[in-house]
Amino acid sequence: MHTVLCNRKCCSAKFCPLVPAWATTIHKFQGFEAGFDENDAFRYLICDPGDTGWEQNCPGALYTCISRAKTMGTFSKSIKYPRDSAIYWRGSNISMKRITDGSLKMGKKKGGPKEKCLLIDKREQWVNYLVSRNQNTKHTKYKQSTCEKLQRKRFTQQQLREGIAGIITSPNPSWLKLKKEQYMLEKSFFGNNV
């Protein structure tokens, strides 16, 4: 805080000088880092990760936020907020427990152990499925003519978008069956698939 006296020295004004800053979403900050090296564009991050429901609906976003800082500082019992940290927190219910257990929810039984959110389980199932498909692809032997055809084929951004949209809107029968069995929830109270 700065205090400035008037010309007659009879009254004063207190003010806090402001430093220009800007904000962005955690998703848009991917690829950036904050730290104290010469080449770092950002020195400090102030993160507001919202409430615990937000982390459960956006699994992994809090981790993305944490991973943008090169250091969390040197913690000790006497220093709660270390000055050598590149990341600071603001917002509701932020704590070490929140950071480590943000993707967990209360169990079905009162006082029982916490369990993973359904979105986290679905994400892990999807990642495991992709890993298994990757392993299958690595071991599949393609004919030389097929490899050459794949190497020659090029897609524009528009063709790629249309192809992905086509797969989503009209999937082949085997993927549709797999999707319904393993990756979709039962119908909700309102009759929509979640």
Contacts in CASP RR format, 6 or more apart in sequence:
PFRMAT RR
TARGET T0000
AUTHOR 0000-0000-0000
METHOD contacts of the structure
MODEL  1
MHTVLCNRKCCSAKFCPLVPAWATTIHKFQGFEAGFDENDAFRYLICDPG
DTGWEQNCPGALYTCISRAKTMGTFSKSIKYPRDSAIYWRGSNISMKRIT
DGSLKMGKKKGGPKEKCLLIDKREQWVNYLVSRNQNTKHTKYKQSTCEKL
QRKRFTQQQLREGIAGIITSPNPSWLKLKKEQYMLEKSFFGNNV
1 14 0 8 1.000
1 15 0 8 1.000
1 16 0 8 1.000
2 14 0 8 1.000
2 15 0 8 1.000
2 16 0 8 1.000
2 17 0 8 1.000
3 12 0 8 1.000
3 13 0 8 1.000
3 14 0 8 1.000
4 12 0 8 1.000
4 13 0 8 1.000
4 15 0 8 1.000
5 11 0 8 1.000
5 12 0 8 1.000
6 12 0 8 1.000
6 13 0 8 1.000
26 47 0 8 1.000
26 49 0 8 1.000
26 61 0 8 1.000
26 64 0 8 1.000
26 65 0 8 1.000
26 68 0 8 1.000
27 61 0 8 1.000
27 64 0 8 1.000
29 45 0 8 1.000
29 64 0 8 1.000
29 65 0 8 1.000
29 68 0 8 1.000
30 64 0 8 1.000
30 68 0 8 1.000
31 68 0 8 1.000
32 41 0 8 1.000
32 42 0 8 1.000
32 68 0 8 1.000
33 40 0 8 1.000
33 42 0 8 1.000
33 68 0 8 1.000
33 69 0 8 1.000
33 70 0 8 1.000
34 40 0 8 1.000
34 42 0 8 1.000
34 43 0 8 1.000
34 44 0 8 1.000
34 45 0 8 1.000
34 68 0 8 1.000
34 69 0 8 1.000
34 70 0 8 1.000
34 86 0 8 1.000
34 87 0 8 1.000
35 42 0 8 1.000
35 43 0 8 1.000
35 44 0 8 1.000
35 69 0 8 1.000
35 70 0 8 1.000
35 71 0 8 1.000
35 86 0 8 1.000
36 43 0 8 1.000
36 70 0 8 1.000
36 71 0 8 1.000
36 84 0 8 1.000
36 86 0 8 1.000
37 70 0 8 1.000
40 70 0 8 1.000
42 86 0 8 1.000
43 86 0 8 1.000
44 85 0 8 1.000
44 86 0 8 1.000
44 87 0 8 1.000
44 88 0 8 1.000
45 65 0 8 1.000
45 68 0 8 1.000
45 69 0 8 1.000
45 86 0 8 1.000
45 87 0 8 1.000
45 88 0 8 1.000
46 87 0 8 1.000
46 88 0 8 1.000
46 89 0 8 1.000
46 90 0 8 1.000
47 65 0 8 1.000
47 87 0 8 1.000
47 88 0 8 1.000
47 89 0 8 1.000
47 90 0 8 1.000
48 89 0 8 1.000
48 90 0 8 1.000
48 91 0 8 1.000
49 55 0 8 1.000
49 61 0 8 1.000
49 62 0 8 1.000
49 65 0 8 1.000
49 89 0 8 1.000
49 91 0 8 1.000
49 94 0 8 1.000
50 91 0 8 1.000
50 92 0 8 1.000
51 92 0 8 1.000
51 93 0 8 1.000
52 93 0 8 1.000
52 98 0 8 1.000
52 102 0 8 1.000
54 61 0 8 1.000
55 61 0 8 1.000
55 62 0 8 1.000
55 102 0 8 1.000
55 103 0 8 1.000
56 102 0 8 1.000
56 103 0 8 1.000
56 105 0 8 1.000
56 117 0 8 1.000
56 119 0 8 1.000
56 120 0 8 1.000
57 119 0 8 1.000
59 103 0 8 1.000
59 117 0 8 1.000
59 119 0 8 1.000
59 120 0 8 1.000
59 123 0 8 1.000
60 103 0 8 1.000
62 99 0 8 1.000
62 102 0 8 1.000
65 87 0 8 1.000
66 72 0 8 1.000
66 87 0 8 1.000
66 99 0 8 1.000
68 87 0 8 1.000
69 85 0 8 1.000
69 86 0 8 1.000
69 87 0 8 1.000
70 86 0 8 1.000
71 84 0 8 1.000
71 85 0 8 1.000
71 86 0 8 1.000
72 82 0 8 1.000
72 85 0 8 1.000
72 86 0 8 1.000
72 87 0 8 1.000
73 82 0 8 1.000
73 84 0 8 1.000
73 85 0 8 1.000
73 86 0 8 1.000
74 82 0 8 1.000
74 84 0 8 1.000
75 82 0 8 1.000
76 82 0 8 1.000
81 88 0 8 1.000
101 114 0 8 1.000
103 116 0 8 1.000
103 117 0 8 1.000
103 120 0 8 1.000
104 114 0 8 1.000
104 115 0 8 1.000
104 116 0 8 1.000
104 117 0 8 1.000
105 114 0 8 1.000
105 115 0 8 1.000
105 116 0 8 1.000
105 117 0 8 1.000
106 112 0 8 1.000
106 114 0 8 1.000
107 113 0 8 1.000
107 114 0 8 1.000
107 115 0 8 1.000
108 115 0 8 1.000
118 185 0 8 1.000
122 183 0 8 1.000
125 182 0 8 1.000
125 183 0 8 1.000
126 183 0 8 1.000
129 182 0 8 1.000
142 150 0 8 1.000
167 175 0 8 1.000
171 179 0 8 1.000
184 193 0 8 1.000
184 194 0 8 1.000
185 193 0 8 1.000
185 194 0 8 1.000
187 193 0 8 1.000
188 194 0 8 1.000
END
